[in-house]
């Protein structure tokens, strides 16, 4: 992030990964998942902008928003999957309200 030639999108992705470490102990985030989510989110946002209509939306804003959304999504997914593994499948499949 401190390199003078670092692009704004690279800085946003690095910052998302760095700040994911500050989540509470209950929401332990995997830096690899956050990084992967941020890169995929940015890529998907950029690929969605390949519009043949000729419009020129704010590409940097879209890619940065996609990176943050992807980082949060990947982090949340890892959190949810870890918690699912702690509960026996029978508890999910039970017909009660519990």
Secondary structure as a PSIPRED ss2 file (coil, helix, strand):
# PSIPRED VFORMAT (PSIPRED V4.0)

   1 X C   1.000  0.000  0.000
   2 X C   1.000  0.000  0.000
   3 X C   1.000  0.000  0.000
   4 X C   1.000  0.000  0.000
   5 X C   1.000  0.000  0.000
   6 X C   1.000  0.000  0.000
   7 X C   1.000  0.000  0.000
   8 X H   0.000  1.000  0.000
   9 X H   0.000  1.000  0.000
  10 X H   0.000  1.000  0.000
  11 X H   0.000  1.000  0.000
  12 X H   0.000  1.000  0.000
  13 X H   0.000  1.000  0.000
  14 X H   0.000  1.000  0.000
  15 X H   0.000  1.000  0.000
  16 X H   0.000  1.000  0.000
  17 X H   0.000  1.000  0.000
  18 X H   0.000  1.000  0.000
  19 X H   0.000  1.000  0.000
  20 X H   0.000  1.000  0.000
  21 X C   1.000  0.000  0.000
  22 X C   1.000  0.000  0.000
  23 X C   1.000  0.000  0.000
  24 X C   1.000  0.000  0.000
  25 X C   1.000  0.000  0.000
  26 X C   1.000  0.000  0.000
  27 X C   1.000  0.000  0.000
  28 X C   1.000  0.000  0.000
  29 X C   1.000  0.000  0.000
  30 X C   1.000  0.000  0.000
  31 X H   0.000  1.000  0.000
  32 X H   0.000  1.000  0.000
  33 X H   0.000  1.000  0.000
  34 X H   0.000  1.000  0.000
  35 X H   0.000  1.000  0.000
  36 X H   0.000  1.000  0.000
  37 X H   0.000  1.000  0.000
  38 X H   0.000  1.000  0.000
  39 X H   0.000  1.000  0.000
  40 X H   0.000  1.000  0.000
  41 X H   0.000  1.000  0.000
  42 X H   0.000  1.000  0.000
  43 X H   0.000  1.000  0.000
  44 X H   0.000  1.000  0.000
  45 X H   0.000  1.000  0.000
  46 X H   0.000  1.000  0.000
  47 X H   0.000  1.000  0.000
  48 X H   0.000  1.000  0.000
  49 X C   1.000  0.000  0.000
  50 X C   1.000  0.000  0.000
  51 X C   1.000  0.000  0.000
  52 X C   1.000  0.000  0.000
  53 X C   1.000  0.000  0.000
  54 X C   1.000  0.000  0.000
  55 X C   1.000  0.000  0.000
  56 X C   1.000  0.000  0.000
  57 X C   1.000  0.000  0.000
  58 X C   1.000  0.000  0.000
  59 X H   0.000  1.000  0.000
  60 X H   0.000  1.000  0.000
  61 X H   0.000  1.000  0.000
  62 X H   0.000  1.000  0.000
  63 X H   0.000  1.000  0.000
  64 X H   0.000  1.000  0.000
  65 X H   0.000  1.000  0.000
  66 X H   0.000  1.000  0.000
  67 X H   0.000  1.000  0.000
  68 X H   0.000  1.000  0.000
  69 X H   0.000  1.000  0.000
  70 X H   0.000  1.000  0.000
  71 X H   0.000  1.000  0.000
  72 X H   0.000  1.000  0.000
  73 X H   0.000  1.000  0.000
  74 X H   0.000  1.000  0.000
  75 X H   0.000  1.000  0.000
  76 X H   0.000  1.000  0.000
  77 X H   0.000  1.000  0.000
  78 X H   0.000  1.000  0.000
  79 X H   0.000  1.000  0.000
  80 X H   0.000  1.000  0.000
  81 X H   0.000  1.000  0.000
  82 X H   0.000  1.000  0.000
  83 X H   0.000  1.000  0.000
  84 X H   0.000  1.000  0.000
  85 X H   0.000  1.000  0.000
  86 X C   1.000  0.000  0.000
  87 X C   1.000  0.000  0.000
  88 X C   1.000  0.000  0.000
  89 X H   0.000  1.000  0.000
  90 X H   0.000  1.000  0.000
  91 X H   0.000  1.000  0.000
  92 X H   0.000  1.000  0.000
  93 X H   0.000  1.000  0.000
  94 X C   1.000  0.000  0.000
  95 X C   1.000  0.000  0.000
  96 X C   1.000  0.000  0.000
  97 X C   1.000  0.000  0.000
  98 X C   1.000  0.000  0.000
